[in-house]
Amino acid sequence: MTATQSAPARRRRILVPAPAESVPPPAPPQLPDPPLYRDLVRTWADRGRTLPGRHDPEWVRLAAPFLGLGQFSGSRDPRRDGR
């Protein structure tokens, strides 16, 4: 009696390289601001006004998420009369 067995199947591993990340197109060259605009920005900066593209601490404060009523502490007195 002979056992009939097929040869073990050989599995091939195919390595596929990961897709390359797309390279963003180069940024267009920055042109200098016209003199009128530079003067206007300088005037605004001298007066403490908000400038486009610059950090504005007041806007950051106003746009921050509301913390709710928990940000203020109440009276430590259980009667809450402030004494």
mmCIF file of the N, C-alpha and C atoms, coordinates in Angstrom:
data_MODEL
# 
_entry.id   MODEL 
# 
loop_
_atom_site.group_PDB 
_atom_site.id 
_atom_site.type_symbol 
_atom_site.label_atom_id 
_atom_site.label_alt_id 
_atom_site.label_comp_id 
_atom_site.label_asym_id 
_atom_site.label_entity_id 
_atom_site.label_seq_id 
_atom_site.pdbx_PDB_ins_code 
_atom_site.Cartn_x 
_atom_site.Cartn_y 
_atom_site.Cartn_z 
_atom_site.occupancy 
_atom_site.B_iso_or_equiv 
_atom_site.pdbx_formal_charge 
_atom_site.auth_seq_id 
_atom_site.auth_comp_id 
_atom_site.auth_asym_id 
_atom_site.auth_atom_id 
_atom_site.pdbx_PDB_model_num 
ATOM 1   N N  . MET A 1 1  ? 0.840   -1.144  0.000  1.00 0.00 ? 1  MET A N  1 
ATOM 2   C CA . MET A 1 1  ? 0.000   0.000   0.000  1.00 0.00 ? 1  MET A CA 1 
ATOM 3   C C  . MET A 1 1  ? 0.903   1.231   0.000  1.00 0.00 ? 1  MET A C  1 
ATOM 4   N N  . THR A 1 2  ? 0.680   2.131   -0.930 1.00 0.00 ? 2  THR A N  1 
ATOM 5   C CA . THR A 1 2  ? 1.487   3.345   -1.025 1.00 0.00 ? 2  THR A CA 1 
ATOM 6   C C  . THR A 1 2  ? 0.617   4.547   -0.713 1.00 0.00 ? 2  THR A C  1 
ATOM 7   N N  . ALA A 1 3  ? 1.165   5.393   0.060  1.00 0.00 ? 3  ALA A N  1 
ATOM 8   C CA . ALA A 1 3  ? 0.428   6.618   0.404  1.00 0.00 ? 3  ALA A CA 1 
ATOM 9   C C  . ALA A 1 3  ? 0.690   7.652   -0.686 1.00 0.00 ? 3  ALA A C  1 
ATOM 10  N N  . THR A 1 4  ? -0.337  8.244   -1.125 1.00 0.00 ? 4  THR A N  1 
ATOM 11  C CA . THR A 1 4  ? -0.189  9.257   -2.159 1.00 0.00 ? 4  THR A CA 1 
ATOM 12  C C  . THR A 1 4  ? -0.273  10.623  -1.485 1.00 0.00 ? 4  THR A C  1 
ATOM 13  N N  . GLN A 1 5  ? 0.812   11.306  -1.493 1.00 0.00 ? 5  GLN A N  1 
ATOM 14  C CA . GLN A 1 5  ? 0.834   12.638  -0.905 1.00 0.00 ? 5  GLN A CA 1 
ATOM 15  C C  . GLN A 1 5  ? 1.387   13.602  -1.940 1.00 0.00 ? 5  GLN A C  1 
ATOM 16  N N  . SER A 1 6  ? 0.792   14.717  -1.988 1.00 0.00 ? 6  SER A N  1 
ATOM 17  C CA . SER A 1 6  ? 1.325   15.715  -2.909 1.00 0.00 ? 6  SER A CA 1 
ATOM 18  C C  . SER A 1 6  ? 2.498   16.414  -2.213 1.00 0.00 ? 6  SER A C  1 
ATOM 19  N N  . ALA A 1 7  ? 3.381   16.904  -2.990 1.00 0.00 ? 7  ALA A N  1 
ATOM 20  C CA . ALA A 1 7  ? 4.529   17.601  -2.421 1.00 0.00 ? 7  ALA A CA 1 
ATOM 21  C C  . ALA A 1 7  ? 4.022   18.843  -1.702 1.00 0.00 ? 7  ALA A C  1 
ATOM 22  N N  . PRO A 1 8  ? 4.648   19.153  -0.583 1.00 0.00 ? 8  PRO A N  1 
ATOM 23  C CA . PRO A 1 8  ? 4.184   20.352  0.139  1.00 0.00 ? 8  PRO A CA 1 
ATOM 24  C C  . PRO A 1 8  ? 4.289   21.582  -0.761 1.00 0.00 ? 8  PRO A C  1 
ATOM 25  N N  . ALA A 1 9  ? 3.245   22.355  -0.737 1.00 0.00 ? 9  ALA A N  1 
ATOM 26  C CA . ALA A 1 9  ? 3.219   23.552  -1.580 1.00 0.00 ? 9  ALA A CA 1 
ATOM 27  C C  . ALA A 1 9  ? 4.214   24.568  -1.046 1.00 0.00 ? 9  ALA A C  1 
ATOM 28  N N  . ARG A 1 10 ? 4.965   25.112  -1.916 1.00 0.00 ? 10 ARG A N  1 
ATOM 29  C CA . ARG A 1 10 ? 5.912   26.135  -1.504 1.00 0.00 ? 10 ARG A CA 1 
ATOM 30  C C  . ARG A 1 10 ? 5.241   27.491  -1.610 1.00 0.00 ? 10 ARG A C  1 
ATOM 31  N N  . ARG A 1 11 ? 5.323   28.221  -0.549 1.00 0.00 ? 11 ARG A N  1 
ATOM 32  C CA . ARG A 1 11 ? 4.720   29.557  -0.557 1.00 0.00 ? 11 ARG A CA 1 
ATOM 33  C C  . ARG A 1 11 ? 5.821   30.572  -0.823 1.00 0.00 ? 11 ARG A C  1 
ATOM 34  N N  . ARG A 1 12 ? 5.522   31.424  -1.724 1.00 0.00 ? 12 ARG A N  1 
ATOM 35  C CA . ARG A 1 12 ? 6.478   32.465  -2.061 1.00 0.00 ? 12 ARG A CA 1 
ATOM 36  C C  . ARG A 1 12 ? 6.022   33.764  -1.410 1.00 0.00 ? 12 ARG A C  1 
ATOM 37  N N  . ARG A 1 13 ? 6.955   34.442  -0.869 1.00 0.00 ? 13 ARG A N  1 
ATOM 38  C CA . ARG A 1 13 ? 6.653   35.763  -0.305 1.00 0.00 ? 13 ARG A CA 1 
ATOM 39  C C  . ARG A 1 13 ? 7.108   36.805  -1.305 1.00 0.00 ? 13 ARG A C  1 
ATOM 40  N N  . ILE A 1 14 ? 6.193   37.641  -1.625 1.00 0.00 ? 14 ILE A N  1 
ATOM 41  C CA . ILE A 1 14 ? 6.509   38.704  -2.569 1.00 0.00 ? 14 ILE A CA 1 
ATOM 42  C C  . ILE A 1 14 ? 6.604   39.995  -1.770 1.00 0.00 ? 14 ILE A C  1 
ATOM 43  N N  . LEU A 1 15 ? 7.740   40.597  -1.812 1.00 0.00 ? 15 LEU A N  1 
ATOM 44  C CA . LEU A 1 15 ? 7.944   41.845  -1.093 1.00 0.00 ? 15 LEU A CA 1 
ATOM 45  C C  . LEU A 1 15 ? 7.653   43.004  -2.028 1.00 0.00 ? 15 LEU A C  1 
ATOM 46  N N  . VAL A 1 16 ? 6.726   43.810  -1.599 1.00 0.00 ? 16 VAL A N  1 
ATOM 47  C CA . VAL A 1 16 ? 6.349   44.979  -2.385 1.00 0.00 ? 16 VAL A CA 1 
ATOM 48  C C  . VAL A 1 16 ? 6.813   46.205  -1.612 1.00 0.00 ? 16 VAL A C  1 
ATOM 49  N N  . PRO A 1 17 ? 7.601   47.052  -2.213 1.00 0.00 ? 17 PRO A N  1 
ATOM 50  C CA . PRO A 1 17 ? 8.062   48.239  -1.477 1.00 0.00 ? 17 PRO A CA 1 
ATOM 51  C C  . PRO A 1 17 ? 6.893   49.165  -1.142 1.00 0.00 ? 17 PRO A C  1 
ATOM 52  N N  . ALA A 1 18 ? 7.010   49.812  0.020  1.00 0.00 ? 18 ALA A N  1 
ATOM 53  C CA . ALA A 1 18 ? 5.971   50.758  0.441  1.00 0.00 ? 18 ALA A CA 1 
ATOM 54  C C  . ALA A 1 18 ? 5.930   51.911  -0.550 1.00 0.00 ? 18 ALA A C  1 
ATOM 55  N N  . PRO A 1 19 ? 4.753   52.444  -0.793 1.00 0.00 ? 19 PRO A N  1 
ATOM 56  C CA . PRO A 1 19 ? 4.671   53.576  -1.725 1.00 0.00 ? 19 PRO A CA 1 
ATOM 57  C C  . PRO A 1 19 ? 5.458   54.765  -1.179 1.00 0.00 ? 19 PRO A C  1 
ATOM 58  N N  . ALA A 1 20 ? 6.144   55.404  -2.037 1.00 0.00 ? 20 ALA A N  1 
ATOM 59  C CA . ALA A 1 20 ? 6.927   56.576  -1.639 1.00 0.00 ? 20 ALA A CA 1 
ATOM 60  C C  . ALA A 1 20 ? 5.982   57.709  -1.281 1.00 0.00 ? 20 ALA A C  1 
ATOM 61  N N  . GLU A 1 21 ? 6.385   58.476  -0.279 1.00 0.00 ? 21 GLU A N  1 
ATOM 62  C CA . GLU A 1 21 ? 5.555   59.619  0.107  1.00 0.00 ? 21 GLU A CA 1 
ATOM 63  C C  . GLU A 1 21 ? 5.609   60.654  -1.011 1.00 0.00 ? 21 GLU A C  1 
ATOM 64  N N  . SER A 1 22 ? 4.480   61.271  -1.221 1.00 0.00 ? 22 SER A N  1 
ATOM 65  C CA . SER A 1 22 ? 4.469   62.281  -2.276 1.00 0.00 ? 22 SER A CA 1 
ATOM 66  C C  . SER A 1 22 ? 5.221   63.516  -1.792 1.00 0.00 ? 22 SER A C  1 
ATOM 67  N N  . VAL A 1 23 ? 5.949   64.079  -2.654 1.00 0.00 ? 23 VAL A N  1 
ATOM 68  C CA . VAL A 1 23 ? 6.734   65.258  -2.328 1.00 0.00 ? 23 VAL A CA 1 
ATOM 69  C C  . VAL A 1 23 ? 5.914   66.475  -2.721 1.00 0.00 ? 23 VAL A C  1 
ATOM 70  N N  . PRO A 1 24 ? 5.698   67.390  -1.749 1.00 0.00 ? 24 PRO A N  1 
ATOM 71  C CA . PRO A 1 24 ? 4.896   68.573  -2.098 1.00 0.00 ? 24 PRO A CA 1 
ATOM 72  C C  . PRO A 1 24 ? 5.641   69.429  -3.116 1.00 0.00 ? 24 PRO A C  1 
ATOM 73  N N  . PRO A 1 25 ? 4.894   70.100  -3.949 1.00 0.00 ? 25 PRO A N  1 
ATOM 74  C CA . PRO A 1 25 ? 5.547   70.960  -4.944 1.00 0.00 ? 25 PRO A CA 1 
ATOM 75  C C  . PRO A 1 25 ? 6.274   72.100  -4.233 1.00 0.00 ? 25 PRO A C  1 
ATOM 76  N N  . PRO A 1 26 ? 7.318   72.595  -4.820 1.00 0.00 ? 26 PRO A N  1 
ATOM 77  C CA . PRO A 1 26 ? 8.047   73.694  -4.165 1.00 0.00 ? 26 PRO A CA 1 
ATOM 78  C C  . PRO A 1 26 ? 7.164   74.923  -4.026 1.00 0.00 ? 26 PRO A C  1 
ATOM 79  N N  . ALA A 1 27 ? 7.351   75.625  -2.922 1.00 0.00 ? 27 ALA A N  1 
ATOM 80  C CA . ALA A 1 27 ? 6.559   76.827  -2.665 1.00 0.00 ? 27 ALA A CA 1 
ATOM 81  C C  . ALA A 1 27 ? 6.990   77.924  -3.640 1.00 0.00 ? 27 ALA A C  1 
ATOM 82  N N  . PRO A 1 28 ? 6.027   78.711  -4.073 1.00 0.00 ? 28 PRO A N  1 
ATOM 83  C CA . PRO A 1 28 ? 6.400   79.807  -4.971 1.00 0.00 ? 28 PRO A CA 1 
ATOM 84  C C  . PRO A 1 28 ? 7.281   80.803  -4.206 1.00 0.00 ? 28 PRO A C  1 
ATOM 85  N N  . PRO A 1 29 ? 8.181   81.460  -4.881 1.00 0.00 ? 29 PRO A N  1 
ATOM 86  C CA . PRO A 1 29 ? 9.063   82.412  -4.187 1.00 0.00 ? 29 PRO A CA 1 
ATOM 87  C C  . PRO A 1 29 ? 8.245   83.549  -3.576 1.00 0.00 ? 29 PRO A C  1 
ATOM 88  N N  . GLN A 1 30 ? 8.651   83.942  -2.367 1.00 0.00 ? 30 GLN A N  1 
ATOM 89  C CA . GLN A 1 30 ? 7.960   85.034  -1.695 1.00 0.00 ? 30 GLN A CA 1 
ATOM 90  C C  . GLN A 1 30 ? 8.424   86.364  -2.280 1.00 0.00 ? 30 GLN A C  1 
ATOM 91  N N  . LEU A 1 31 ? 7.484   87.131  -2.719 1.00 0.00 ? 31 LEU A N  1 
ATOM 92  C CA . LEU A 1 31 ? 7.802   88.451  -3.245 1.00 0.00 ? 31 LEU A CA 1 
ATOM 93  C C  . LEU A 1 31 ? 7.798   89.440  -2.091 1.00 0.00 ? 31 LEU A C  1 
ATOM 94  N N  . PRO A 1 32 ? 8.661   90.420  -2.099 1.00 0.00 ? 32 PRO A N  1 
ATOM 95  C CA . PRO A 1 32 ? 8.655   91.408  -1.012 1.00 0.00 ? 32 PRO A CA 1 
ATOM 96  C C  . PRO A 1 32 ? 7.361   92.213  -1.037 1.00 0.00 ? 32 PRO A C  1 
ATOM 97  N N  . ASP A 1 33 ? 6.956   92.645  0.155  1.00 0.00 ? 33 ASP A N  1 
ATOM 98  C CA . ASP A 1 33 ? 5.738   93.452  0.242  1.00 0.00 ? 33 ASP A CA 1 
ATOM 99  C C  . ASP A 1 33 ? 5.965   94.804  -0.423 1.00 0.00 ? 33 ASP A C  1 
ATOM 100 N N  . PRO A 1 34 ? 4.909   95.352  -1.029 1.00 0.00 ? 34 PRO A N  1 
ATOM 101 C CA . PRO A 1 34 ? 5.025   96.699  -1.589 1.00 0.00 ? 34 PRO A CA 1 
ATOM 102 C C  . PRO A 1 34 ? 5.334   97.698  -0.464 1.00 0.00 ? 34 PRO A C  1 
ATOM 103 N N  . PRO A 1 35 ? 6.035   98.775  -0.775 1.00 0.00 ? 35 PRO A N  1 
ATOM 104 C CA . PRO A 1 35 ? 6.400   99.752  0.268  1.00 0.00 ? 35 PRO A CA 1 
ATOM 105 C C  . PRO A 1 35 ? 5.197   100.270 1.053  1.00 0.00 ? 35 PRO A C  1 
ATOM 106 N N  . LEU A 1 36 ? 4.065   100.486 0.387  1.00 0.00 ? 36 LEU A N  1 
ATOM 107 C CA . LEU A 1 36 ? 2.884   100.990 1.079  1.00 0.00 ? 36 LEU A CA 1 
ATOM 108 C C  . LEU A 1 36 ? 2.427   100.001 2.151  1.00 0.00 ? 36 LEU A C  1 
ATOM 109 N N  . TYR A 1 37 ? 2.427   98.720  1.813  1.00 0.00 ? 37 TYR A N  1 
ATOM 110 C CA . TYR A 1 37 ? 2.002   97.696  2.765  1.00 0.00 ? 37 TYR A CA 1 
ATOM 111 C C  . TYR A 1 37 ? 3.004   97.613  3.918  1.00 0.00 ? 37 TYR A C  1 
ATOM 112 N N  . ARG A 1 38 ? 4.304   97.656  3.625  1.00 0.00 ? 38 ARG A N  1 
ATOM 113 C CA . ARG A 1 38 ? 5.323   97.614  4.694  1.00 0.00 ? 38 ARG A CA 1 
ATOM 114 C C  . ARG A 1 38 ? 5.128   98.779  5.650  1.00 0.00 ? 38 ARG A C  1 
ATOM 115 N N  . ASP A 1 39 ? 4.850   99.965  5.122  1.00 0.00 ? 39 ASP A N  1 
ATOM 116 C CA . ASP A 1 39 ? 4.630   101.134 5.986  1.00 0.00 ? 39 ASP A CA 1 
ATOM 117 C C  . ASP A 1 39 ? 3.391   100.956 6.845  1.00 0.00 ? 39 ASP A C  1 
ATOM 118 N N  . LEU A 1 40 ? 2.336   100.403 6.250  1.00 0.00 ? 40 LEU A N  1 
ATOM 119 C CA . LEU A 1 40 ? 1.103   100.176 7.001  1.00 0.00 ? 40 LEU A CA 1 
ATOM 120 C C  . LEU A 1 40 ? 1.327   99.177  8.139  1.00 0.00 ? 40 LEU A C  1 
ATOM 121 N N  . VAL A 1 41 ? 2.022   98.085  7.855  1.00 0.00 ? 41 VAL A N  1 
ATOM 122 C CA . VAL A 1 41 ? 2.307   97.081  8.879  1.00 0.00 ? 41 VAL A CA 1 
ATOM 123 C C  . VAL A 1 41 ? 3.173   97.689  9.975  1.00 0.00 ? 41 VAL A C  1 
ATOM 124 N N  . ARG A 1 42 ? 4.156   98.471  9.612  1.00 0.00 ? 42 ARG A N  1 
ATOM 125 C CA . ARG A 1 42 ? 5.018   99.117  10.602 1.00 0.00 ? 42 ARG A CA 1 
ATOM 126 C C  . ARG A 1 42 ? 4.194   100.051 11.495 1.00 0.00 ? 42 ARG A C  1 
ATOM 127 N N  . THR A 1 43 ? 3.272   100.806 10.888 1.00 0.00 ? 43 THR A N  1 
ATOM 128 C CA . THR A 1 43 ? 2.422   101.714 11.667 1.00 0.00 ? 43 THR A CA 1 
ATOM 129 C C  . THR A 1 43 ? 1.535   100.934 12.628 1.00 0.00 ? 43 THR A C  1 
ATOM 130 N N  . TRP A 1 44 ? 0.926   99.859  12.148 1.00 0.00 ? 44 TRP A N  1 
ATOM 131 C CA . TRP A 1 44 ? 0.076   99.030  13.009 1.00 0.00 ? 44 TRP A CA 1 
ATOM 132 C C  . TRP A 1 44 ? 0.886   98.443  14.160 1.00 0.00 ? 44 TRP A C  1 
ATOM 133 N N  . ALA A 1 45 ? 2.080   97.942  13.858 1.00 0.00 ? 45 ALA A N  1 
ATOM 134 C CA . ALA A 1 45 ? 2.918   97.349  14.903 1.00 0.00 ? 45 ALA A CA 1 
ATOM 135 C C  . ALA A 1 45 ? 3.294   98.397  15.942 1.00 0.00 ? 45 ALA A C  1 
ATOM 136 N N  . ASP A 1 46 ? 3.611   99.602  15.494 1.00 0.00 ? 46 ASP A N  1 
ATOM 137 C CA . ASP A 1 46 ? 3.970   100.664 16.432 1.00 0.00 ? 46 ASP A CA 1 
ATOM 138 C C  . ASP A 1 46 ? 2.806   101.024 17.350 1.00 0.00 ? 46 ASP A C  1 
ATOM 139 N N  . ARG A 1 47 ? 1.596   100.877 16.856 1.00 0.00 ? 47 ARG A N  1 
ATOM 140 C CA . ARG A 1 47 ? 0.402   101.198 17.658 1.00 0.00 ? 47 ARG A CA 1 
ATOM 141 C C  . ARG A 1 47 ? -0.126  99.998  18.440 1.00 0.00 ? 47 ARG A C  1 
ATOM 142 N N  . GLY A 1 48 ? 0.570   98.846  18.325 1.00 0.00 ? 48 GLY A N  1 
ATOM 143 C CA . GLY A 1 48 ? 0.155   97.664  19.080 1.00 0.00 ? 48 GLY A CA 1 
ATOM 144 C C  . GLY A 1 48 ? -1.034  96.929  18.493 1.00 0.00 ? 48 GLY A C  1 
ATOM 145 N N  . ARG A 1 49 ? -1.318  97.135  17.230 1.00 0.00 ? 49 ARG A N  1 
ATOM 146 C CA . ARG A 1 49 ? -2.459  96.458  16.599 1.00 0.00 ? 49 ARG A CA 1 
ATOM 147 C C  . ARG A 1 49 ? -2.099  95.052  16.159 1.00 0.00 ? 49 ARG A C  1 
ATOM 148 N N  . THR A 1 50 ? -3.131  94.266  15.898 1.00 0.00 ? 50 THR A N  1 
ATOM 149 C CA . THR A 1 50 ? -2.941  92.902  15.418 1.00 0.00 ? 50 THR A CA 1 
ATOM 150 C C  . THR A 1 50 ? -2.439  92.931  13.984 1.00 0.00 ? 50 THR A C  1 
ATOM 151 N N  . LEU A 1 51 ? -1.450  92.066  13.709 1.00 0.00 ? 51 LEU A N  1 
ATOM 152 C CA . LEU A 1 51 ? -0.881  92.009  12.371 1.00 0.00 ? 51 LEU A CA 1 
ATOM 153 C C  . LEU A 1 51 ? -1.161  90.657  11.746 1.00 0.00 ? 51 LEU A C  1 
ATOM 154 N N  . PRO A 1 52 ? -1.457  90.616  10.440 1.00 0.00 ? 52 PRO A N  1 
ATOM 155 C CA . PRO A 1 52 ? -1.708  89.343  9.776  1.00 0.00 ? 52 PRO A CA 1 
ATOM 156 C C  . PRO A 1 52 ? -0.493  88.427  9.862  1.00 0.00 ? 52 PRO A C  1 
ATOM 157 N N  . GLY A 1 53 ? -0.743  87.165  10.214 1.00 0.00 ? 53 GLY A N  1 
ATOM 158 C CA . GLY A 1 53 ? 0.321   86.181  10.249 1.00 0.00 ? 53 GLY A CA 1 
ATOM 159 C C  . GLY A 1 53 ? 1.201   86.241  11.479 1.00 0.00 ? 53 GLY A C  1 
ATOM 160 N N  . ARG A 1 54 ? 0.856   87.042  12.447 1.00 0.00 ? 54 ARG A N  1 
ATOM 161 C CA . ARG A 1 54 ? 1.669   87.164  13.658 1.00 0.00 ? 54 ARG A CA 1 
ATOM 162 C C  . ARG A 1 54 ? 0.852   86.709  14.870 1.00 0.00 ? 54 ARG A C  1 
ATOM 163 N N  . HIS A 1 55 ? 1.551   86.251  15.909 1.00 0.00 ? 55 HIS A N  1 
ATOM 164 C CA . HIS A 1 55 ? 0.905   85.767  17.132 1.00 0.00 ? 55 HIS A CA 1 
ATOM 165 C C  . HIS A 1 55 ? 0.131   86.899  17.801 1.00 0.00 ? 55 HIS A C  1 
ATOM 166 N N  . ASP A 1 56 ? -1.097  86.629  18.206 1.00 0.00 ? 56 ASP A N  1 
ATOM 167 C CA . ASP A 1 56 ? -1.933  87.626  18.862 1.00 0.00 ? 56 ASP A CA 1 
ATOM 168 C C  . ASP A 1 56 ? -2.397  87.058  20.200 1.00 0.00 ? 56 ASP A C  1 
ATOM 169 N N  . PRO A 1 57 ? -1.768  87.443  21.323 1.00 0.00 ? 57 PRO A N  1 
ATOM 170 C CA . PRO A 1 57 ? -2.125  86.869  22.618 1.00 0.00 ? 57 PRO A CA 1 
ATOM 171 C C  . PRO A 1 57 ? -3.580  87.118  23.010 1.00 0.00 ? 57 PRO A C  1 
ATOM 172 N N  . GLU A 1 58 ? -4.132  88.270  22.634 1.00 0.00 ? 58 GLU A N  1 
ATOM 173 C CA . GLU A 1 58 ? -5.529  88.532  23.003 1.00 0.00 ? 58 GLU A CA 1 
ATOM 174 C C  . GLU A 1 58 ? -6.461  87.574  22.275 1.00 0.00 ? 58 GLU A C  1 
ATOM 175 N N  . TRP A 1 59 ? -6.209  87.293  21.000 1.00 0.00 ? 59 TRP A N  1 
ATOM 176 C CA . TRP A 1 59 ? -7.049  86.350  20.260 1.00 0.00 ? 59 TRP A CA 1 
ATOM 177 C C  . TRP A 1 59 ? -6.929  84.955  20.864 1.00 0.00 ? 59 TRP A C  1 
ATOM 178 N N  . VAL A 1 60 ? -5.725  84.554  21.244 1.00 0.00 ? 60 VAL A N  1 
ATOM 179 C CA . VAL A 1 60 ? -5.527  83.245  21.863 1.00 0.00 ? 60 VAL A CA 1 
ATOM 180 C C  . VAL A 1 60 ? -6.358  83.158  23.144 1.00 0.00 ? 60 VAL A C  1 
ATOM 181 N N  . ARG A 1 61 ? -6.335  84.221  23.944 1.00 0.00 ? 61 ARG A N  1 
ATOM 182 C CA . ARG A 1 61 ? -7.111  84.240  25.197 1.00 0.00 ? 61 ARG A CA 1 
ATOM 183 C C  . ARG A 1 61 ? -8.608  84.164  24.917 1.00 0.00 ? 61 ARG A C  1 
ATOM 184 N N  . LEU A 1 62 ? -9.083  84.931  23.935 1.00 0.00 ? 62 LEU A N  1 
ATOM 185 C CA . LEU A 1 62 ? -10.513 84.958  23.640 1.00 0.00 ? 62 LEU A CA 1 
ATOM 186 C C  . LEU A 1 62 ? -10.997 83.664  22.991 1.00 0.00 ? 62 LEU A C  1 
ATOM 187 N N  . ALA A 1 63 ? -10.141 83.013  22.219 1.00 0.00 ? 63 ALA A N  1 
ATOM 188 C CA . ALA A 1 63 ? -10.539 81.796  21.514 1.00 0.00 ? 63 ALA A CA 1 
ATOM 189 C C  . ALA A 1 63 ? -10.329 80.534  22.350 1.00 0.00 ? 63 ALA A C  1 
ATOM 190 N N  . ALA A 1 64 ? -9.754  80.675  23.543 1.00 0.00 ? 64 ALA A N  1 
ATOM 191 C CA . ALA A 1 64 ? -9.513  79.506  24.401 1.00 0.00 ? 64 ALA A CA 1 
ATOM 192 C C  . ALA A 1 64 ? -10.851 78.915  24.837 1.00 0.00 ? 64 ALA A C  1 
ATOM 193 N N  . PRO A 1 65 ? -10.906 77.596  25.046 1.00 0.00 ? 65 PRO A N  1 
ATOM 194 C CA . PRO A 1 65 ? -12.160 76.976  25.480 1.00 0.00 ? 65 PRO A CA 1 
ATOM 195 C C  . PRO A 1 65 ? -12.580 77.489  26.844 1.00 0.00 ? 65 PRO A C  1 
ATOM 196 N N  . PHE A 1 66 ? -13.886 77.623  27.029 1.00 0.00 ? 66 PHE A N  1 
ATOM 197 C CA . PHE A 1 66 ? -14.457 78.109  28.282 1.00 0.00 ? 66 PHE A CA 1 
ATOM 198 C C  . PHE A 1 66 ? -14.241 77.066  29.371 1.00 0.00 ? 66 PHE A C  1 
ATOM 199 N N  . LEU A 1 67 ? -13.718 77.480  30.497 1.00 0.00 ? 67 LEU A N  1 
ATOM 200 C CA . LEU A 1 67 ? -13.427 76.549  31.579 1.00 0.00 ? 67 LEU A CA 1 
ATOM 201 C C  . LEU A 1 67 ? -14.627 76.304  32.488 1.00 0.00 ? 67 LEU A C  1 
ATOM 202 N N  . GLY A 1 68 ? -15.653 77.107  32.347 1.00 0.00 ? 68 GLY A N  1 
ATOM 203 C CA . GLY A 1 68 ? -16.840 76.915  33.162 1.00 0.00 ? 68 GLY A CA 1 
ATOM 204 C C  . GLY A 1 68 ? -16.732 77.621  34.496 1.00 0.00 ? 68 GLY A C  1 
ATOM 205 N N  . LEU A 1 69 ? -17.679 77.344  35.348 1.00 0.00 ? 69 LEU A N  1 
ATOM 206 C CA . LEU A 1 69 ? -17.725 78.024  36.631 1.00 0.00 ? 69 LEU A CA 1 
ATOM 207 C C  . LEU A 1 69 ? -16.683 77.484  37.597 1.00 0.00 ? 69 LEU A C  1 
ATOM 208 N N  . GLY A 1 70 ? -16.055 76.372  37.318 1.00 0.00 ? 70 GLY A N  1 
ATOM 209 C CA . GLY A 1 70 ? -15.082 75.789  38.208 1.00 0.00 ? 70 GLY A CA 1 
ATOM 210 C C  . GLY A 1 70 ? -13.800 76.585  38.314 1.00 0.00 ? 70 GLY A C  1 
ATOM 211 N N  . GLN A 1 71 ? -13.634 77.619  37.511 1.00 0.00 ? 71 GLN A N  1 
ATOM 212 C CA . GLN A 1 71 ? -12.397 78.382  37.565 1.00 0.00 ? 71 GLN A CA 1 
ATOM 213 C C  . GLN A 1 71 ? -12.386 79.377  38.718 1.00 0.00 ? 71 GLN A C  1 
ATOM 214 N N  . PHE A 1 72 ? -13.537 79.620  39.332 1.00 0.00 ? 72 PHE A N  1 
ATOM 215 C CA . PHE A 1 72 ? -13.610 80.546  40.449 1.00 0.00 ? 72 PHE A CA 1 
ATOM 216 C C  . PHE A 1 72 ? -13.883 79.759  41.719 1.00 0.00 ? 72 PHE A C  1 
ATOM 217 N N  . SER A 1 73 ? -13.197 80.134  42.780 1.00 0.00 ? 73 SER A N  1 
ATOM 218 C CA . SER A 1 73 ? -13.441 79.429  44.035 1.00 0.00 ? 73 SER A CA 1 
ATOM 219 C C  . SER A 1 73 ? -14.530 80.159  44.808 1.00 0.00 ? 73 SER A C  1 
ATOM 220 N N  . GLY A 1 74 ? -15.326 79.395  45.493 1.00 0.00 ? 74 GLY A N  1 
ATOM 221 C CA . GLY A 1 74 ? -16.378 79.970  46.316 1.00 0.00 ? 74 GLY A CA 1 
ATOM 222 C C  . GLY A 1 74 ? -15.855 80.250  47.709 1.00 0.00 ? 74 GLY A C  1 
ATOM 223 N N  . SER A 1 75 ? -16.733 80.731  48.564 1.00 0.00 ? 75 SER A N  1 
ATOM 224 C CA . SER A 1 75 ? -16.381 81.016  49.939 1.00 0.00 ? 75 SER A CA 1 
ATOM 225 C C  . SER A 1 75 ? -16.102 79.711  50.668 1.00 0.00 ? 75 SER A C  1 
ATOM 226 N N  . ARG A 1 76 ? -15.135 79.747  51.593 1.00 0.00 ? 76 ARG A N  1 
ATOM 227 C CA . ARG A 1 76 ? -14.843 78.552  52.383 1.00 0.00 ? 76 ARG A CA 1 
ATOM 228 C C  . ARG A 1 76 ? -15.808 78.403  53.546 1.00 0.00 ? 76 ARG A C  1 
ATOM 229 N N  . ASP A 1 77 ? -16.557 79.453  53.803 1.00 0.00 ? 77 ASP A N  1 
ATOM 230 C CA . ASP A 1 77 ? -17.513 79.433  54.891 1.00 0.00 ? 77 ASP A CA 1 
ATOM 231 C C  . ASP A 1 77 ? -18.735 78.658  54.475 1.00 0.00 ? 77 ASP A C  1 
ATOM 232 N N  . PRO A 1 78 ? -19.156 77.620  55.213 1.00 0.00 ? 78 PRO A N  1 
ATOM 233 C CA . PRO A 1 78 ? -20.326 76.838  54.795 1.00 0.00 ? 78 PRO A CA 1 
ATOM 234 C C  . PRO A 1 78 ? -21.603 77.673  54.740 1.00 0.00 ? 78 PRO A C  1 
ATOM 235 N N  . ARG A 1 79 ? -21.653 78.758  55.497 1.00 0.00 ? 79 ARG A N  1 
ATOM 236 C CA . ARG A 1 79 ? -22.863 79.618  55.479 1.00 0.00 ? 79 ARG A CA 1 
ATOM 237 C C  . ARG A 1 79 ? -22.873 80.488  54.234 1.00 0.00 ? 79 ARG A C  1 
ATOM 238 N N  . ARG A 1 80 ? -21.734 80.611  53.604 1.00 0.00 ? 80 ARG A N  1 
ATOM 239 C CA . ARG A 1 80 ? -21.581 81.397  52.370 1.00 0.00 ? 80 ARG A CA 1 
ATOM 240 C C  . ARG A 1 80 ? -21.979 82.871  52.550 1.00 0.00 ? 80 ARG A C  1 
ATOM 241 N N  . ASP A 1 81 ? -21.736 83.380  53.731 1.00 0.00 ? 81 ASP A N  1 
ATOM 242 C CA . ASP A 1 81 ? -22.037 84.803  53.912 1.00 0.00 ? 81 ASP A CA 1 
ATOM 243 C C  . ASP A 1 81 ? -20.766 85.643  53.856 1.00 0.00 ? 81 ASP A C  1 
ATOM 244 N N  . GLY A 1 82 ? -19.615 85.008  53.571 1.00 0.00 ? 82 GLY A N  1 
ATOM 245 C CA . GLY A 1 82 ? -18.384 85.747  53.379 1.00 0.00 ? 82 GLY A CA 1 
ATOM 246 C C  . GLY A 1 82 ? -17.642 86.056  54.658 1.00 0.00 ? 82 GLY A C  1 
ATOM 247 N N  . ARG A 1 83 ? -18.140 85.624  55.825 1.00 0.00 ? 83 ARG A N  1 
ATOM 248 C CA . ARG A 1 83 ? -17.434 85.911  57.080 1.00 0.00 ? 83 ARG A CA 1 
ATOM 249 C C  . ARG A 1 83 ? -16.438 84.846  57.409 1.00 0.00 ? 83 ARG A C  1 
# 
